[in-house]
């Protein structure tokens, strides 16, 4: 395995994050903090507890997932799209580096940035609302699996996109609405039975539910089922990336 090439790609992507620190870290943290202030403090003070957890604390896992998913997709999609846009992707394809090593470098950097952002938001949230993590190991596992999975998903979007506009379509019109409707701000048990059943078709529900369980041992679906759904989505994304490099779709033109 060409570790030098993997490290080079990884360092390049991480350096880009440092150059765009406000956009990559500060802006998402400020936006999420506003959610905590508005929903957790202002609106949450007027709501009762949800499953024995204060509303402000209940929001924490969902809002971390909101930032984690959107940033993972955004970082990975732009990271691989920009070499396509500039034409430098052909240098990568002709270099002595395998497709697996290319994916490892780009996805690894995107996932790292998202995980760091998630931990920063968690630390920020603990300053605003009380946060208790009952299962820290499971919390980190869900955090890493989700970041890697959606970084792979973002990588696929970056390959598929043929313009900057398409990079924004899926995160803005698909991922963000699914997160908002996946139990970020409420428990699906608060919904009528019909809408509870509809929400079960939302894959993001299982990510948020499992992640929230690691905090407070409350969940809309079982932790085992949430973990299974994440692994299925991860496997699907891995297969998608493998198929892209196998067929050369939108890469070798």
Buried (B, 14 or more C-beta within 10 A) or exposed (E): EBEEBBEBBBEEBBEBBEEEEEEBBEEBBEBBBEBBBEBBEEBBEEBEEBEEBBBBBBBBBBBBBBBBBBBBBBBBBBBBBBBBBEEEBBEBBEEEBBBBBBBBBBBBBBBBBBBBBBBBBBEBBBEBBEBEBEBEEBBBBBBBBBBBBBBBBBBBBBBBBEEEEBBBEBBEEEBBEBBEBBBBBBBBEEBEEEEBEEBEEBEBBBBBBBBBBBBBBBBBBEBEEBBBBBEEBBEBBBEBBEEBBEEEBBBEE
